[in-house]
């Protein structure tokens, strides 16, 4: 049975930081999903059920700590 890759949701409003993080994690064998704000994060998390969420603390629509 093939090993299931772990999924990571990256939440950051900086496109540059998001691309760098995604590339690093993809190169390490993870499946990566992205969102740019708190509302997108909640939708993605409910729909994709990631194994872990890496989130910026300061987001345009909310505080990452509150999410």
Secondary structure, DSSP 8 states (H G I E B T S, - for coil): ------EEEEE-S-HHHHHHHHHHHHHTT-EEEEESSHHHHHHHHHHH--SEEEE-SB-SSSBTTT-
